Amino acid sequence: MLLDVKRAGPRAVETLTERAIVRDYKSAWSSMAHALEFNTVDPIEQPFAGDARQILKATVINQQKSGLRQRYVNQTHKLDAVFYAPEGDVIELHDTADCQRQLLDGKKVIQEEHATLHYVVLMTPSADRWVIRQLQAVAQF
């Protein structure tokens, strides 16, 4: 996972903050992938907050009702920091994610596609990590 902080502003992103954001973003995506593949909301409790958590919970609940699951395979993410608040309390990232996305019915893959996905991400610090508050899919940057 790559994070480019050159365009972030008005505040510069400190090296320790950059490392923490990459670590926590990677962990959040792993948690989200697990939640979507196994139809459980537990993994998204810690790394997500606010709207992002509510939307993911609703997605998992809808999958549970339909009996379908999603699997993300071979994920790569290119992150660009585009805004870092002067107070250090929010960072906006643009994520270009490349992956194989599978739709499963039970254990059977019923659809598979290569996907390049774009997300606008807002992260804020919590007591011991950065959390994702918004994960908004967009067509492109």
Secondary structure, 3 states (H helix, E strand, C coil): CEEECCCCCECCCCHHHHHHHHHHHHHHHHHHHHHHHHCCCHHHCCCECHHHHHHHHHHHHHHHHHCEEEEEEEEEEEEEEEEECCCCCCEEEEEEEEEEEEEEECCEEEEEEEEEEEEEEEEEECCCCEEEEEEEEECCC
